[in-house]
Amino acid sequence: MGDPRFRSKSVPADYGLMRALDIWGVAEHFPAPREEAMARSDITGKRKLLAQNVSHSNIKTKRWQNVNIQTRRVWVPEFNRFVSLKLTTRDIRTIDKLGVVEYAKRYGVSL
């Protein structure tokens, strides 16, 4: 499909496949492609970073540093209910110390 960093945002990744199926008249037999959400924290917005592997001979190759995202149900006493959030492990530790409402307020997020 090519490198997603250089793909046009307005054209889906598998646009050519969808067009070919439409031309052949068999598009109705195939499900529409799903967009997968990026692993991203709901409160801080942290996401994967582009990094480099560096070999012994100092050759650099690109790679992704993924964030440790966990889906958690967090109890919010102010609302008297649970809220499901995608959080990094750092977010979870800080929420244990401060509380979810105070932590969200720091980042300007309304729950």
N, C-alpha and C positions, 0 to 999 in steps of 0.2 A: 504494500500500500504506500510505501514511501515514508519519509521522515515526517512525523506529524508537526514538527516545528515549522516546516516550509510549506505546509498545505494551506490552501486558501480556506478561510473561515466560512465562506458562503457556500462552498461546494462540499457535499459529504465525501468521506474518504472513498467509498465504493460507488461513486457516481457512475463510472464507466460500466460496472456490472449491472446497476439498476437500469441504465439506458439500453444495454444490450438485451436484457430480459424483456424490456418494454418493446423493443423493435421486433424481437422474435415472437411476441404475443404470449409469453408465458409468465409474465410478472405476477399475475394473480395467484399463481401456484407457489410462490415463494414469500415467506414472511418479510416484513420491512426490517431493515437493519436497525439494531438498537444502539443508541448512544450510551456509552458507559461513562459514569461520573468519575472524575478524578478523585483520588484519595486526598481529602482536604479537611482540615479541622473546621467545624461549624463556628467556633468562637474566634480563634486566632487567625484562621485562614491559611495556616501553614500547609505547604504542599511539597511535592518532590523537588529536589534541586539537581541541576546538571553539574556533574563533577568529572574528574579525570582519574583513570587508573594510570599510575606511573610505574613502568617496568624498571628492572635493574639497569637497562640500557637507556633509561630516561625517555622512552617512547610513551607518548601520552595518547590515550584513547578515551573517548567520551563514555560516560555511564551515568545512570540515574541513582541518586541517593534518595531512597523512599522514606517516607515518614511512617512511624508506627501508629497507625490509626486504629482505634477501637470504637465500636458502636456500644454505647452505654446508656442505660436508663438511669437518669439522675433524679433524685428526689429534690423537689423545690418546695420548701416549707411555705414560702410566700403564696404559692398557688395551690398548696395542699394536694399535689399530684406529681407523678413522674413525667419527665421529658426525655425523649430519646434524642441523643446527640452523637455525632461522630467526633471523637476527641483524640488528641495525641496523648501519649502516656504522661507527658509533662503537664498537659491540661488537667488530667485526672488527679495527679498529685497536688496541684495547686488548688483545685476545687475542694479537695479534702481539707486543706488548710483554711481557705477563705470562704468557701461557699460558692455555689454556682451563680447566684445573682450578682454578688460583688465582683466575681471574676468576669462575667459578661459585661458588667458596667465599665470595667477597666478598658475593654476593647470596643466599647460603643455598640454592643449587640443587645437587642431587645429579645427576650425569650418569649 
